[in-house]
Amino acid sequence: MAVLDEVGALLRSLRGVWDEDAVDELDHALQAAARALDDDADDELVLAAALHDLAHSPQFADIATQQHDRIAMEWLTPRFGERVGWLAGAHVAAKRYLVATDPDYATTLSDVSVDSLHHQGGARVDPALVEHPWWPDALRLRRYDDAAKVPRGDAASIEDVLAIADRVLAPR
């Protein structure tokens, strides 16, 4: 299966999958992509935002999704390159960092994010990640993730995400 077909099937598989209370995983993915587009993010960051929670798909039902950030990184990196995979893989570490360093941030998290934070090890600063050159974009992705939980919120389309994925693939 071609990569774009894989991405399209993966996105469509997220319809009706609920991790948050307010939106299903497809709406969450497409809203995260829209928030990145609103922020004039580059294509790799938009794609990472759209696909950061891909491990919630039923396509990964045979894999424990407690480490969904690692699964996203492992799935995205060979298809779209190191940066896309790294950014998607860093979204949990970015949440842990923001909770540890910004006292107001934790109050903005959804109940589901607060609960998952405990399962992800709680607030923590990982100095190796903070020093990484892509870390500022990982924090941006985290903000898109947090803002992508609005019922009937403005969202990109699957076709938009596929067009971005195609542009990311082009130089490869």
C-alpha positions as CSV (number, residue, x, y, z in Angstrom):
1,M,0.0,0.0,0.0
2,A,1.3,3.4,-0.9
3,V,2.2,5.8,2.0
4,L,-0.6,8.2,1.1
5,D,-3.1,5.4,1.0
6,E,-1.8,4.2,4.4
7,V,-2.2,7.7,5.9
8,G,-5.7,8.1,4.4
9,A,-6.8,4.7,5.8
10,L,-5.2,5.5,9.1
11,L,-7.0,8.8,9.4
12,R,-10.4,7.3,8.4
13,S,-9.9,4.5,11.0
14,L,-9.9,7.2,13.7
15,R,-13.6,8.1,13.1
16,G,-15.6,7.0,16.2
17,V,-12.5,6.2,18.3
18,W,-12.8,8.2,21.5
19,D,-9.9,9.1,23.8
20,E,-11.3,12.5,24.7
21,D,-14.8,13.2,25.8
22,A,-15.5,16.1,23.4
23,V,-14.2,14.9,20.0
24,D,-13.3,11.6,18.4
25,E,-9.7,10.9,17.3
26,L,-10.3,11.9,13.7
27,D,-11.7,15.3,14.6
28,H,-8.8,15.7,17.1
29,A,-6.2,14.9,14.4
30,L,-7.8,17.3,11.8
31,Q,-8.2,20.1,14.4
32,A,-4.6,19.7,15.5
33,A,-3.6,20.0,11.8
34,A,-5.8,23.1,11.5
35,R,-4.2,24.7,14.6
36,A,-0.8,24.1,13.1
37,L,-1.9,25.6,9.8
38,D,-3.3,28.6,11.6
39,D,0.1,29.1,13.2
40,D,1.9,29.0,9.8
41,A,3.7,25.8,10.8
42,D,5.8,24.1,8.1
43,D,4.5,21.0,6.4
44,E,6.4,18.6,8.6
45,L,5.1,20.1,11.8
46,V,1.5,20.1,10.4
47,L,1.8,16.5,9.5
48,A,3.2,15.5,12.9
49,A,0.4,17.4,14.5
50,A,-2.2,15.6,12.4
51,L,-0.7,12.1,13.1
52,H,0.7,12.4,16.7
53,D,-2.1,10.2,18.1
54,L,-2.1,7.6,15.3
55,A,-1.6,4.8,17.7
56,H,-5.2,5.2,18.9
57,S,-6.3,3.7,15.6
58,P,-7.8,0.3,15.6
59,Q,-5.0,-0.6,13.1
60,F,-2.7,-0.7,16.2
61,A,-5.1,-2.7,18.4
62,D,-2.5,-5.5,18.7
63,I,0.0,-3.0,20.3
64,A,-0.4,-1.6,23.7
65,T,-1.0,2.1,23.3
66,Q,0.4,3.2,26.7
67,Q,3.4,4.5,24.7
68,H,1.4,5.9,21.8
69,D,4.1,8.6,21.4
70,R,6.8,6.0,20.7
71,I,4.5,4.1,18.3
72,A,3.8,7.4,16.4
73,M,7.5,8.0,16.1
74,E,8.3,4.5,14.9
75,W,5.5,4.6,12.3
76,L,6.1,8.1,11.0
77,T,9.9,8.2,10.8
78,P,10.5,5.6,8.0
79,R,7.7,7.1,6.0
80,F,8.2,10.9,6.5
81,G,11.6,11.3,8.0
82,E,13.2,11.8,11.3
83,R,11.8,15.3,12.1
84,V,8.1,14.3,11.6
85,G,8.6,11.2,13.7
86,W,10.5,13.0,16.4
87,L,8.0,15.8,16.7
88,A,5.0,13.4,17.0
89,G,7.0,11.3,19.4
90,A,7.8,14.2,21.7
91,H,4.3,15.4,22.3
92,V,4.0,13.5,25.6
93,A,7.3,14.7,26.8
94,A,6.2,18.2,25.9
95,K,3.1,17.9,28.1
96,R,5.2,16.6,31.0
97,Y,7.6,19.5,30.5
98,L,4.9,22.1,30.4
99,V,3.3,20.8,33.5
100,A,6.7,20.8,35.3
101,T,7.6,24.4,34.2
102,D,4.4,26.3,33.8
103,P,2.1,26.4,36.9
104,D,-0.9,27.5,34.8
105,Y,-0.5,24.9,32.1
106,A,-1.9,22.0,34.1
107,T,-5.1,23.9,34.7
108,T,-5.7,24.0,30.9
109,L,-5.6,20.3,30.4
110,S,-8.7,18.2,29.8
111,D,-9.6,15.6,32.4
112,V,-8.4,12.9,30.0
113,S,-5.0,14.6,29.6
114,V,-4.6,15.0,33.4
115,D,-5.4,11.3,33.8
116,S,-3.0,10.2,31.0
117,L,-0.3,12.4,32.5
118,H,-0.3,10.2,35.6
119,H,0.1,7.1,33.5
120,Q,2.9,8.8,31.5
121,G,5.0,9.4,34.6
122,G,3.8,12.9,35.6
123,A,5.5,16.2,35.4
124,R,9.2,15.9,34.3
125,V,11.9,17.9,32.5
126,D,14.1,15.8,30.2
127,P,17.2,17.9,29.7
128,A,18.2,15.9,26.6
129,L,15.0,16.8,24.9
130,V,15.0,20.4,26.0
131,E,18.4,20.8,24.3
132,H,17.2,19.3,21.0
133,P,16.9,21.8,18.1
134,W,13.4,20.7,17.3
135,W,12.2,21.1,20.9
136,P,10.5,24.5,20.4
137,D,8.4,22.9,17.6
138,A,7.5,20.0,19.9
139,L,6.1,22.5,22.4
140,R,4.1,24.1,19.5
141,L,2.7,20.7,18.6
142,R,1.7,20.2,22.2
143,R,-0.3,23.4,22.1
144,Y,-2.0,22.4,18.9
145,D,-2.8,19.0,20.6
146,D,-4.4,20.8,23.6
147,A,-6.4,23.2,21.4
148,A,-7.8,20.3,19.2
149,K,-10.6,19.2,21.5
150,V,-13.5,21.4,20.5
151,P,-16.8,19.9,19.5
152,R,-17.5,20.8,15.8
153,G,-14.3,23.0,15.9
154,D,-12.6,24.3,12.8
155,A,-10.6,21.5,11.2
156,A,-8.5,20.6,8.2
157,S,-9.8,17.8,5.9
158,I,-8.3,14.4,5.3
159,E,-7.5,15.7,1.8
160,D,-5.6,18.7,3.3
161,V,-3.5,16.3,5.4
162,L,-2.9,14.0,2.4
163,A,-1.8,17.0,0.3
164,I,0.7,18.0,3.0
165,A,1.9,14.4,3.4
166,D,2.5,14.3,-0.4
167,R,4.6,17.5,-0.2
168,V,6.6,16.0,2.7
169,L,7.2,12.9,0.6
170,A,8.2,14.7,-2.6
171,P,11.8,15.4,-1.7
172,R,12.3,11.9,-0.3
